[in-house]
Amino acid sequence: MNALEVRAALALALVYVLRMMGLFMVMPVLAVAAMDYPDYSPLLVGLAVGGYGLTQAALQIPMGMMSDRWGRKPVILLGLCVFAVGSFIAASADSMMVMIVGRILQGAGAIAGAIMALATDVSRETQRAKVMAVIGIAIGFSFYLAVLIGPLIAQNWGLAGVFGVTGVLAICCMPLVKWVVPDVTISASGDTLPHVSEIKSLFVSPQLWRLNVSVMVLHMMITLLFVQLPLTLTQFDMSLESHWTIYLPVLAISIIGLIVLMGISRGQTPKSVVITAAALMMMAFLMMNMQDHHLWVVVAAVVLFFTGFNYLEASLPALVSTIAPAGQKGSAMGIYASFQFFGAFLGGLLSGLVTDIWTPKTAYLAGAIGAACWIIILFGLKEVMKLRRLSMQVSFAHVQPQTLEKSLLQLEGVHEVVASESDGTVYLKISKEFDTKAARELLAQYA
């Protein structure tokens, strides 16, 4: 990567860390700290934990498309402003209902698609994977950091402190976006942002809908876990600020488990390993349901859960990217992200409802049943070939899109081509046999 790409990658990664850390810090503390509110109830706690997911799911695709019309930076800055306002409303809340309003407003700052599109704009095709990898690592790091420091902040300054820090972090992101991330011309977005015309066909795609349901259940389960786990730990006389002593070793061990699963996968994403990871999460919830005041059972269950979660969180987007048609990755990922955030909302709602009607342990059982249904759906997933995506600029002044598509499909290693005259771009899905030089020579004939 050149200096410009390194600067952009680090700045956008830091924006992600600060923003996502703010969202994640609430998860391990809210269920316990919210007991001080006069209108506390398990249902309202569930809605407060997962409420941001509802607006994130609803606005993820529209905000991404807005960034194509208004520009990336204005939409990102708008989203950060809305997120900060929601954070400060939640920080000043004197009731659960007001906090839920703040959480819903936080979710309205749905800028993930616009940030990824900006990362695409500021990087060359050959370096784009590296830029995305830096941002992906940052997202994972923000989650681990938030889970560890969230309880410490809550213990010292309460929930108001957690939300206040979240709002300040969002404000700190704004100068980074405005002045540190380079200004560039918006590039073709077919593989970056969603298009309304593509959403219906992708929504019902036999393979993609399975992955969309998968990420929905995945985030339903982690939200459900973090509504219940802090309360479970308090049963062992563990104060909120000591919860990190459980989370730290659990996350460290689960990373070892992730490395093992990735080693078994050998750079691919086999269906059998995906199902195994989902089964680990189901087993974890069954153990949490059946544990009878044994801390070691809780710790073992959470290790299993995060081993499966970490693998699937990294692998499912790669599967979506592989399966999505050429030139439609942006739409596929937009739908995927909407399902992901809706899953967070569903997890909070389900946990709250089940706990209100039955018991906290029953909520774990509900998660295990959801995972069992999910595994049945995963058996219908097909193995896919690992393909790389490539977009190339081209002039359509002397060639029709259909003619160009047929010519490119004749090249070795080309599996799929979509020529977009409006974008001035051809989108390809290619294998390792693809010869970039031959493709450029072919395109030069039509220049």
Contacts in CASP RR format, 6 or more apart in sequence:
PFRMAT RR
TARGET T0000
AUTHOR 0000-0000-0000
METHOD contacts of the structure
MODEL  1
MNALEVRAALALALVYVLRMMGLFMVMPVLAVAAMDYPDYSPLLVGLAVG
GYGLTQAALQIPMGMMSDRWGRKPVILLGLCVFAVGSFIAASADSMMVMI
VGRILQGAGAIAGAIMALATDVSRETQRAKVMAVIGIAIGFSFYLAVLIG
PLIAQNWGLAGVFGVTGVLAICCMPLVKWVVPDVTISASGDTLPHVSEIK
SLFVSPQLWRLNVSVMVLHMMITLLFVQLPLTLTQFDMSLESHWTIYLPV
LAISIIGLIVLMGISRGQTPKSVVITAAALMMMAFLMMNMQDHHLWVVVA
AVVLFFTGFNYLEASLPALVSTIAPAGQKGSAMGIYASFQFFGAFLGGLL
SGLVTDIWTPKTAYLAGAIGAACWIIILFGLKEVMKLRRLSMQVSFAHVQ
PQTLEKSLLQLEGVHEVVASESDGTVYLKISKEFDTKAARELLAQYA
1 9 0 8 1.000
1 123 0 8 1.000
1 127 0 8 1.000
1 130 0 8 1.000
1 131 0 8 1.000
2 127 0 8 1.000
4 122 0 8 1.000
4 182 0 8 1.000
5 122 0 8 1.000
5 123 0 8 1.000
5 124 0 8 1.000
5 127 0 8 1.000
5 130 0 8 1.000
5 131 0 8 1.000
7 180 0 8 1.000
7 181 0 8 1.000
7 182 0 8 1.000
8 118 0 8 1.000
8 119 0 8 1.000
8 122 0 8 1.000
8 123 0 8 1.000
8 131 0 8 1.000
8 181 0 8 1.000
8 182 0 8 1.000
9 119 0 8 1.000
9 123 0 8 1.000
9 130 0 8 1.000
9 131 0 8 1.000
9 134 0 8 1.000
9 135 0 8 1.000
10 134 0 8 1.000
11 176 0 8 1.000
11 177 0 8 1.000
11 180 0 8 1.000
11 181 0 8 1.000
12 115 0 8 1.000
12 118 0 8 1.000
12 119 0 8 1.000
12 131 0 8 1.000
12 135 0 8 1.000
12 181 0 8 1.000
13 134 0 8 1.000
13 135 0 8 1.000
13 136 0 8 1.000
13 137 0 8 1.000
13 138 0 8 1.000
14 138 0 8 1.000
14 173 0 8 1.000
14 176 0 8 1.000
15 76 0 8 1.000
15 115 0 8 1.000
15 173 0 8 1.000
15 176 0 8 1.000
15 177 0 8 1.000
15 181 0 8 1.000
16 115 0 8 1.000
16 135 0 8 1.000
16 136 0 8 1.000
16 138 0 8 1.000
16 139 0 8 1.000
16 142 0 8 1.000
17 138 0 8 1.000
17 139 0 8 1.000
17 141 0 8 1.000
17 142 0 8 1.000
17 145 0 8 1.000
18 142 0 8 1.000
18 169 0 8 1.000
18 170 0 8 1.000
18 172 0 8 1.000
18 173 0 8 1.000
19 80 0 8 1.000
19 83 0 8 1.000
19 111 0 8 1.000
19 169 0 8 1.000
19 170 0 8 1.000
19 173 0 8 1.000
20 139 0 8 1.000
20 142 0 8 1.000
20 143 0 8 1.000
20 146 0 8 1.000
21 142 0 8 1.000
21 143 0 8 1.000
21 145 0 8 1.000
21 146 0 8 1.000
21 169 0 8 1.000
22 87 0 8 1.000
22 142 0 8 1.000
22 146 0 8 1.000
22 162 0 8 1.000
22 165 0 8 1.000
22 166 0 8 1.000
22 167 0 8 1.000
22 169 0 8 1.000
22 170 0 8 1.000
23 52 0 8 1.000
23 106 0 8 1.000
23 146 0 8 1.000
23 166 0 8 1.000
24 142 0 8 1.000
24 143 0 8 1.000
24 146 0 8 1.000
24 147 0 8 1.000
25 146 0 8 1.000
25 149 0 8 1.000
25 150 0 8 1.000
25 153 0 8 1.000
25 162 0 8 1.000
25 165 0 8 1.000
25 166 0 8 1.000
26 49 0 8 1.000
26 103 0 8 1.000
26 150 0 8 1.000
26 159 0 8 1.000
26 162 0 8 1.000
26 163 0 8 1.000
26 166 0 8 1.000
27 49 0 8 1.000
27 146 0 8 1.000
27 147 0 8 1.000
27 223 0 8 1.000
27 226 0 8 1.000
28 146 0 8 1.000
28 147 0 8 1.000
28 150 0 8 1.000
28 151 0 8 1.000
28 226 0 8 1.000
28 229 0 8 1.000
28 230 0 8 1.000
28 243 0 8 1.000
28 247 0 8 1.000
29 150 0 8 1.000
29 151 0 8 1.000
29 153 0 8 1.000
29 154 0 8 1.000
29 159 0 8 1.000
29 162 0 8 1.000
29 230 0 8 1.000
29 240 0 8 1.000
30 45 0 8 1.000
30 48 0 8 1.000
30 49 0 8 1.000
30 159 0 8 1.000
30 227 0 8 1.000
30 230 0 8 1.000
31 45 0 8 1.000
31 46 0 8 1.000
31 49 0 8 1.000
31 226 0 8 1.000
31 227 0 8 1.000
31 228 0 8 1.000
31 230 0 8 1.000
31 231 0 8 1.000
32 154 0 8 1.000
32 230 0 8 1.000
32 231 0 8 1.000
32 234 0 8 1.000
32 240 0 8 1.000
33 154 0 8 1.000
33 158 0 8 1.000
33 159 0 8 1.000
33 162 0 8 1.000
33 240 0 8 1.000
34 40 0 8 1.000
34 44 0 8 1.000
34 45 0 8 1.000
34 48 0 8 1.000
34 96 0 8 1.000
34 99 0 8 1.000
34 159 0 8 1.000
37 93 0 8 1.000
37 94 0 8 1.000
37 95 0 8 1.000
37 96 0 8 1.000
37 99 0 8 1.000
38 95 0 8 1.000
39 95 0 8 1.000
39 96 0 8 1.000
39 97 0 8 1.000
40 96 0 8 1.000
41 96 0 8 1.000
41 356 0 8 1.000
42 227 0 8 1.000
42 351 0 8 1.000
42 352 0 8 1.000
42 355 0 8 1.000
42 356 0 8 1.000
42 360 0 8 1.000
43 349 0 8 1.000
43 352 0 8 1.000
43 353 0 8 1.000
43 355 0 8 1.000
43 356 0 8 1.000
44 96 0 8 1.000
44 97 0 8 1.000
44 100 0 8 1.000
45 96 0 8 1.000
45 227 0 8 1.000
45 352 0 8 1.000
46 223 0 8 1.000
46 227 0 8 1.000
46 347 0 8 1.000
46 348 0 8 1.000
46 349 0 8 1.000
46 351 0 8 1.000
46 352 0 8 1.000
47 100 0 8 1.000
47 103 0 8 1.000
47 348 0 8 1.000
47 349 0 8 1.000
47 352 0 8 1.000
48 96 0 8 1.000
48 99 0 8 1.000
48 100 0 8 1.000
48 103 0 8 1.000
49 103 0 8 1.000
49 223 0 8 1.000
49 226 0 8 1.000
49 227 0 8 1.000
49 348 0 8 1.000
49 351 0 8 1.000
50 103 0 8 1.000
50 223 0 8 1.000
50 344 0 8 1.000
50 345 0 8 1.000
50 347 0 8 1.000
50 348 0 8 1.000
50 349 0 8 1.000
51 100 0 8 1.000
51 103 0 8 1.000
51 104 0 8 1.000
51 107 0 8 1.000
51 344 0 8 1.000
51 345 0 8 1.000
51 348 0 8 1.000
52 103 0 8 1.000
52 104 0 8 1.000
52 106 0 8 1.000
52 107 0 8 1.000
52 341 0 8 1.000
52 344 0 8 1.000
52 345 0 8 1.000
53 107 0 8 1.000
53 341 0 8 1.000
53 342 0 8 1.000
53 343 0 8 1.000
53 344 0 8 1.000
53 345 0 8 1.000
54 104 0 8 1.000
54 107 0 8 1.000
54 341 0 8 1.000
54 342 0 8 1.000
54 345 0 8 1.000
55 104 0 8 1.000
55 105 0 8 1.000
55 106 0 8 1.000
55 107 0 8 1.000
55 108 0 8 1.000
55 109 0 8 1.000
55 110 0 8 1.000
56 107 0 8 1.000
56 108 0 8 1.000
56 109 0 8 1.000
56 110 0 8 1.000
56 337 0 8 1.000
56 338 0 8 1.000
56 341 0 8 1.000
56 344 0 8 1.000
57 338 0 8 1.000
57 339 0 8 1.000
57 340 0 8 1.000
57 341 0 8 1.000
57 342 0 8 1.000
57 343 0 8 1.000
57 345 0 8 1.000
58 338 0 8 1.000
59 107 0 8 1.000
59 108 0 8 1.000
59 109 0 8 1.000
59 110 0 8 1.000
60 110 0 8 1.000
60 112 0 8 1.000
60 113 0 8 1.000
60 334 0 8 1.000
60 337 0 8 1.000
60 338 0 8 1.000
60 341 0 8 1.000
61 194 0 8 1.000
61 199 0 8 1.000
61 334 0 8 1.000
61 335 0 8 1.000
61 338 0 8 1.000
63 75 0 8 1.000
63 79 0 8 1.000
63 109 0 8 1.000
63 110 0 8 1.000
63 111 0 8 1.000
63 113 0 8 1.000
63 114 0 8 1.000
64 75 0 8 1.000
64 113 0 8 1.000
64 114 0 8 1.000
64 117 0 8 1.000
64 193 0 8 1.000
64 194 0 8 1.000
65 193 0 8 1.000
65 194 0 8 1.000
65 195 0 8 1.000
65 196 0 8 1.000
66 75 0 8 1.000
66 114 0 8 1.000
67 74 0 8 1.000
67 75 0 8 1.000
67 76 0 8 1.000
67 113 0 8 1.000
67 114 0 8 1.000
67 117 0 8 1.000
67 118 0 8 1.000
67 193 0 8 1.000
68 117 0 8 1.000
68 186 0 8 1.000
68 189 0 8 1.000
68 193 0 8 1.000
71 186 0 8 1.000
72 114 0 8 1.000
72 115 0 8 1.000
72 117 0 8 1.000
72 118 0 8 1.000
72 121 0 8 1.000
72 186 0 8 1.000
73 118 0 8 1.000
73 177 0 8 1.000
73 178 0 8 1.000
73 181 0 8 1.000
73 183 0 8 1.000
75 111 0 8 1.000
75 114 0 8 1.000
76 111 0 8 1.000
76 114 0 8 1.000
76 115 0 8 1.000
76 118 0 8 1.000
76 177 0 8 1.000
77 174 0 8 1.000
77 177 0 8 1.000
77 178 0 8 1.000
78 109 0 8 1.000
79 108 0 8 1.000
79 109 0 8 1.000
79 110 0 8 1.000
79 111 0 8 1.000
80 109 0 8 1.000
80 111 0 8 1.000
80 170 0 8 1.000
80 171 0 8 1.000
80 173 0 8 1.000
80 174 0 8 1.000
80 177 0 8 1.000
81 174 0 8 1.000
82 105 0 8 1.000
82 106 0 8 1.000
82 107 0 8 1.000
82 108 0 8 1.000
82 109 0 8 1.000
83 105 0 8 1.000
83 106 0 8 1.000
83 107 0 8 1.000
83 108 0 8 1.000
83 109 0 8 1.000
83 111 0 8 1.000
83 167 0 8 1.000
83 170 0 8 1.000
84 167 0 8 1.000
84 170 0 8 1.000
84 171 0 8 1.000
85 105 0 8 1.000
86 101 0 8 1.000
86 102 0 8 1.000
86 103 0 8 1.000
86 105 0 8 1.000
86 106 0 8 1.000
86 167 0 8 1.000
87 102 0 8 1.000
87 106 0 8 1.000
87 163 0 8 1.000
87 164 0 8 1.000
87 166 0 8 1.000
87 167 0 8 1.000
87 170 0 8 1.000
88 163 0 8 1.000
88 164 0 8 1.000
88 167 0 8 1.000
89 98 0 8 1.000
89 101 0 8 1.000
89 102 0 8 1.000
89 105 0 8 1.000
90 98 0 8 1.000
90 99 0 8 1.000
90 101 0 8 1.000
90 102 0 8 1.000
90 103 0 8 1.000
90 106 0 8 1.000
90 159 0 8 1.000
90 163 0 8 1.000
90 166 0 8 1.000
91 159 0 8 1.000
91 160 0 8 1.000
91 161 0 8 1.000
91 162 0 8 1.000
91 163 0 8 1.000
91 164 0 8 1.000
91 166 0 8 1.000
91 167 0 8 1.000
92 98 0 8 1.000
92 160 0 8 1.000
93 99 0 8 1.000
93 101 0 8 1.000
93 102 0 8 1.000
93 160 0 8 1.000
93 163 0 8 1.000
99 159 0 8 1.000
99 163 0 8 1.000
106 166 0 8 1.000
107 341 0 8 1.000
110 341 0 8 1.000
112 337 0 8 1.000
113 192 0 8 1.000
113 193 0 8 1.000
113 333 0 8 1.000
113 334 0 8 1.000
113 337 0 8 1.000
115 135 0 8 1.000
116 132 0 8 1.000
116 135 0 8 1.000
116 192 0 8 1.000
116 333 0 8 1.000
117 186 0 8 1.000
117 189 0 8 1.000
117 192 0 8 1.000
117 193 0 8 1.000
118 181 0 8 1.000
119 128 0 8 1.000
119 131 0 8 1.000
119 132 0 8 1.000
119 135 0 8 1.000
120 128 0 8 1.000
120 187 0 8 1.000
120 189 0 8 1.000
120 191 0 8 1.000
120 192 0 8 1.000
121 184 0 8 1.000
121 185 0 8 1.000
121 186 0 8 1.000
121 187 0 8 1.000
122 131 0 8 1.000
122 181 0 8 1.000
122 182 0 8 1.000
122 184 0 8 1.000
123 130 0 8 1.000
123 131 0 8 1.000
125 390 0 8 1.000
125 391 0 8 1.000
125 392 0 8 1.000
144 251 0 8 1.000
147 244 0 8 1.000
147 247 0 8 1.000
147 251 0 8 1.000
148 244 0 8 1.000
148 247 0 8 1.000
148 248 0 8 1.000
148 251 0 8 1.000
149 244 0 8 1.000
150 162 0 8 1.000
151 230 0 8 1.000
151 240 0 8 1.000
151 241 0 8 1.000
151 242 0 8 1.000
151 243 0 8 1.000
151 244 0 8 1.000
152 241 0 8 1.000
152 244 0 8 1.000
153 161 0 8 1.000
153 162 0 8 1.000
153 165 0 8 1.000
154 161 0 8 1.000
154 162 0 8 1.000
154 240 0 8 1.000
154 241 0 8 1.000
155 239 0 8 1.000
155 240 0 8 1.000
155 241 0 8 1.000
156 241 0 8 1.000
157 165 0 8 1.000
188 391 0 8 1.000
188 393 0 8 1.000
188 420 0 8 1.000
188 423 0 8 1.000
188 424 0 8 1.000
188 425 0 8 1.000
189 330 0 8 1.000
189 423 0 8 1.000
190 327 0 8 1.000
190 328 0 8 1.000
190 329 0 8 1.000
190 330 0 8 1.000
190 331 0 8 1.000
190 391 0 8 1.000
190 420 0 8 1.000
190 423 0 8 1.000
190 425 0 8 1.000
190 427 0 8 1.000
191 326 0 8 1.000
191 327 0 8 1.000
191 328 0 8 1.000
191 329 0 8 1.000
191 330 0 8 1.000
191 389 0 8 1.000
191 391 0 8 1.000
191 427 0 8 1.000
192 329 0 8 1.000
192 330 0 8 1.000
193 330 0 8 1.000
193 331 0 8 1.000
194 330 0 8 1.000
194 331 0 8 1.000
194 333 0 8 1.000
194 334 0 8 1.000
194 335 0 8 1.000
195 328 0 8 1.000
195 330 0 8 1.000
195 331 0 8 1.000
198 328 0 8 1.000
198 331 0 8 1.000
199 331 0 8 1.000
199 335 0 8 1.000
202 208 0 8 1.000
202 324 0 8 1.000
202 325 0 8 1.000
202 328 0 8 1.000
202 331 0 8 1.000
202 332 0 8 1.000
202 335 0 8 1.000
203 209 0 8 1.000
203 212 0 8 1.000
203 335 0 8 1.000
205 323 0 8 1.000
207 323 0 8 1.000
207 381 0 8 1.000
207 382 0 8 1.000
207 384 0 8 1.000
208 320 0 8 1.000
208 323 0 8 1.000
208 324 0 8 1.000
208 332 0 8 1.000
208 335 0 8 1.000
208 336 0 8 1.000
210 377 0 8 1.000
210 378 0 8 1.000
210 380 0 8 1.000
210 381 0 8 1.000
211 316 0 8 1.000
211 319 0 8 1.000
211 320 0 8 1.000
211 323 0 8 1.000
211 336 0 8 1.000
211 381 0 8 1.000
212 335 0 8 1.000
212 336 0 8 1.000
212 339 0 8 1.000
213 339 0 8 1.000
213 374 0 8 1.000
213 377 0 8 1.000
214 274 0 8 1.000
214 278 0 8 1.000
214 312 0 8 1.000
214 316 0 8 1.000
214 374 0 8 1.000
214 377 0 8 1.000
214 378 0 8 1.000
215 316 0 8 1.000
215 336 0 8 1.000
215 339 0 8 1.000
215 340 0 8 1.000
215 343 0 8 1.000
216 339 0 8 1.000
216 340 0 8 1.000
216 342 0 8 1.000
216 343 0 8 1.000
216 346 0 8 1.000
217 343 0 8 1.000
217 370 0 8 1.000
217 371 0 8 1.000
217 373 0 8 1.000
217 374 0 8 1.000
218 281 0 8 1.000
218 309 0 8 1.000
218 312 0 8 1.000
218 313 0 8 1.000
218 316 0 8 1.000
218 340 0 8 1.000
218 343 0 8 1.000
219 340 0 8 1.000
219 341 0 8 1.000
219 343 0 8 1.000
219 344 0 8 1.000
219 347 0 8 1.000
220 343 0 8 1.000
220 344 0 8 1.000
220 346 0 8 1.000
220 347 0 8 1.000
220 348 0 8 1.000
220 350 0 8 1.000
220 367 0 8 1.000
220 370 0 8 1.000
221 281 0 8 1.000
221 285 0 8 1.000
221 305 0 8 1.000
221 309 0 8 1.000
221 347 0 8 1.000
221 367 0 8 1.000
221 370 0 8 1.000
221 371 0 8 1.000
222 309 0 8 1.000
222 344 0 8 1.000
223 343 0 8 1.000
223 344 0 8 1.000
223 345 0 8 1.000
223 346 0 8 1.000
223 347 0 8 1.000
223 348 0 8 1.000
223 351 0 8 1.000
224 347 0 8 1.000
224 348 0 8 1.000
224 350 0 8 1.000
224 351 0 8 1.000
224 363 0 8 1.000
224 364 0 8 1.000
224 366 0 8 1.000
224 367 0 8 1.000
225 285 0 8 1.000
225 302 0 8 1.000
225 305 0 8 1.000
227 347 0 8 1.000
227 348 0 8 1.000
227 351 0 8 1.000
227 352 0 8 1.000
227 355 0 8 1.000
227 363 0 8 1.000
228 288 0 8 1.000
228 351 0 8 1.000
228 355 0 8 1.000
228 360 0 8 1.000
228 363 0 8 1.000
228 364 0 8 1.000
229 298 0 8 1.000
229 302 0 8 1.000
230 240 0 8 1.000
230 243 0 8 1.000
231 360 0 8 1.000
232 288 0 8 1.000
232 298 0 8 1.000
232 360 0 8 1.000
233 243 0 8 1.000
233 246 0 8 1.000
233 298 0 8 1.000
234 240 0 8 1.000
235 293 0 8 1.000
236 293 0 8 1.000
236 295 0 8 1.000
236 298 0 8 1.000
238 246 0 8 1.000
246 298 0 8 1.000
246 299 0 8 1.000
246 302 0 8 1.000
249 299 0 8 1.000
250 299 0 8 1.000
250 302 0 8 1.000
250 303 0 8 1.000
250 306 0 8 1.000
251 306 0 8 1.000
253 303 0 8 1.000
253 307 0 8 1.000
254 303 0 8 1.000
254 305 0 8 1.000
254 306 0 8 1.000
254 307 0 8 1.000
254 308 0 8 1.000
254 309 0 8 1.000
254 310 0 8 1.000
255 310 0 8 1.000
257 307 0 8 1.000
257 310 0 8 1.000
258 307 0 8 1.000
258 308 0 8 1.000
258 310 0 8 1.000
258 311 0 8 1.000
258 314 0 8 1.000
261 273 0 8 1.000
261 276 0 8 1.000
261 277 0 8 1.000
261 307 0 8 1.000
261 308 0 8 1.000
261 311 0 8 1.000
262 311 0 8 1.000
262 314 0 8 1.000
264 270 0 8 1.000
264 273 0 8 1.000
265 273 0 8 1.000
265 315 0 8 1.000
267 386 0 8 1.000
268 386 0 8 1.000
269 315 0 8 1.000
269 318 0 8 1.000
269 319 0 8 1.000
269 322 0 8 1.000
269 384 0 8 1.000
270 383 0 8 1.000
271 378 0 8 1.000
271 381 0 8 1.000
271 382 0 8 1.000
271 383 0 8 1.000
273 311 0 8 1.000
273 315 0 8 1.000
274 312 0 8 1.000
274 315 0 8 1.000
274 316 0 8 1.000
274 319 0 8 1.000
274 378 0 8 1.000
274 381 0 8 1.000
275 375 0 8 1.000
275 378 0 8 1.000
275 379 0 8 1.000
277 307 0 8 1.000
277 308 0 8 1.000
277 309 0 8 1.000
277 311 0 8 1.000
277 312 0 8 1.000
277 315 0 8 1.000
278 308 0 8 1.000
278 312 0 8 1.000
278 371 0 8 1.000
278 374 0 8 1.000
278 375 0 8 1.000
278 378 0 8 1.000
279 371 0 8 1.000
279 375 0 8 1.000
280 304 0 8 1.000
280 305 0 8 1.000
280 307 0 8 1.000
280 308 0 8 1.000
281 304 0 8 1.000
281 305 0 8 1.000
281 308 0 8 1.000
281 309 0 8 1.000
281 312 0 8 1.000
281 371 0 8 1.000
282 367 0 8 1.000
282 368 0 8 1.000
282 370 0 8 1.000
282 371 0 8 1.000
282 372 0 8 1.000
282 375 0 8 1.000
283 301 0 8 1.000
283 304 0 8 1.000
284 301 0 8 1.000
284 302 0 8 1.000
284 304 0 8 1.000
284 305 0 8 1.000
285 301 0 8 1.000
285 305 0 8 1.000
285 364 0 8 1.000
285 365 0 8 1.000
285 367 0 8 1.000
285 368 0 8 1.000
285 371 0 8 1.000
286 364 0 8 1.000
286 365 0 8 1.000
286 368 0 8 1.000
287 297 0 8 1.000
287 298 0 8 1.000
287 300 0 8 1.000
287 301 0 8 1.000
287 304 0 8 1.000
288 297 0 8 1.000
288 298 0 8 1.000
288 301 0 8 1.000
288 361 0 8 1.000
288 364 0 8 1.000
289 361 0 8 1.000
289 362 0 8 1.000
289 364 0 8 1.000
289 365 0 8 1.000
289 368 0 8 1.000
290 297 0 8 1.000
291 297 0 8 1.000
291 298 0 8 1.000
291 301 0 8 1.000
316 336 0 8 1.000
317 333 0 8 1.000
317 336 0 8 1.000
319 384 0 8 1.000
320 329 0 8 1.000
320 332 0 8 1.000
320 333 0 8 1.000
320 336 0 8 1.000
321 329 0 8 1.000
321 332 0 8 1.000
321 333 0 8 1.000
321 389 0 8 1.000
322 384 0 8 1.000
322 385 0 8 1.000
322 386 0 8 1.000
322 387 0 8 1.000
323 332 0 8 1.000
323 384 0 8 1.000
324 330 0 8 1.000
324 331 0 8 1.000
324 332 0 8 1.000
324 333 0 8 1.000
325 332 0 8 1.000
325 416 0 8 1.000
325 418 0 8 1.000
325 429 0 8 1.000
326 389 0 8 1.000
326 416 0 8 1.000
326 417 0 8 1.000
326 418 0 8 1.000
326 427 0 8 1.000
326 428 0 8 1.000
326 429 0 8 1.000
327 391 0 8 1.000
327 418 0 8 1.000
327 420 0 8 1.000
327 427 0 8 1.000
328 418 0 8 1.000
329 389 0 8 1.000
350 363 0 8 1.000
350 366 0 8 1.000
350 367 0 8 1.000
351 363 0 8 1.000
351 366 0 8 1.000
352 363 0 8 1.000
354 362 0 8 1.000
354 363 0 8 1.000
354 366 0 8 1.000
355 362 0 8 1.000
355 363 0 8 1.000
385 415 0 8 1.000
385 431 0 8 1.000
386 431 0 8 1.000
387 415 0 8 1.000
387 416 0 8 1.000
387 429 0 8 1.000
387 430 0 8 1.000
387 431 0 8 1.000
388 429 0 8 1.000
388 430 0 8 1.000
388 431 0 8 1.000
388 432 0 8 1.000
388 434 0 8 1.000
389 427 0 8 1.000
389 428 0 8 1.000
389 429 0 8 1.000
389 430 0 8 1.000
390 427 0 8 1.000
390 428 0 8 1.000
390 429 0 8 1.000
390 430 0 8 1.000
390 434 0 8 1.000
390 436 0 8 1.000
391 425 0 8 1.000
391 426 0 8 1.000
391 427 0 8 1.000
391 428 0 8 1.000
392 425 0 8 1.000
392 426 0 8 1.000
392 428 0 8 1.000
392 439 0 8 1.000
392 440 0 8 1.000
392 443 0 8 1.000
393 424 0 8 1.000
393 425 0 8 1.000
394 404 0 8 1.000
394 419 0 8 1.000
394 424 0 8 1.000
394 425 0 8 1.000
394 426 0 8 1.000
394 443 0 8 1.000
394 446 0 8 1.000
394 447 0 8 1.000
395 424 0 8 1.000
395 446 0 8 1.000
395 447 0 8 1.000
396 404 0 8 1.000
396 419 0 8 1.000
396 421 0 8 1.000
396 424 0 8 1.000
396 446 0 8 1.000
398 446 0 8 1.000
398 447 0 8 1.000
399 446 0 8 1.000
401 419 0 8 1.000
401 420 0 8 1.000
401 421 0 8 1.000
402 419 0 8 1.000
404 417 0 8 1.000
404 419 0 8 1.000
404 426 0 8 1.000
404 443 0 8 1.000
404 446 0 8 1.000
405 417 0 8 1.000
405 418 0 8 1.000
405 419 0 8 1.000
405 426 0 8 1.000
407 442 0 8 1.000
408 414 0 8 1.000
408 417 0 8 1.000
408 419 0 8 1.000
408 426 0 8 1.000
408 428 0 8 1.000
408 439 0 8 1.000
408 442 0 8 1.000
409 417 0 8 1.000
411 434 0 8 1.000
411 435 0 8 1.000
411 438 0 8 1.000
411 439 0 8 1.000
411 442 0 8 1.000
412 433 0 8 1.000
412 434 0 8 1.000
412 435 0 8 1.000
412 438 0 8 1.000
413 430 0 8 1.000
413 431 0 8 1.000
413 432 0 8 1.000
413 433 0 8 1.000
413 434 0 8 1.000
413 435 0 8 1.000
414 428 0 8 1.000
414 429 0 8 1.000
414 430 0 8 1.000
414 434 0 8 1.000
414 439 0 8 1.000
415 429 0 8 1.000
415 430 0 8 1.000
415 431 0 8 1.000
416 428 0 8 1.000
416 429 0 8 1.000
417 426 0 8 1.000
417 427 0 8 1.000
417 428 0 8 1.000
417 429 0 8 1.000
418 426 0 8 1.000
418 427 0 8 1.000
419 425 0 8 1.000
419 426 0 8 1.000
419 427 0 8 1.000
420 426 0 8 1.000
420 427 0 8 1.000
426 443 0 8 1.000
428 434 0 8 1.000
428 439 0 8 1.000
END
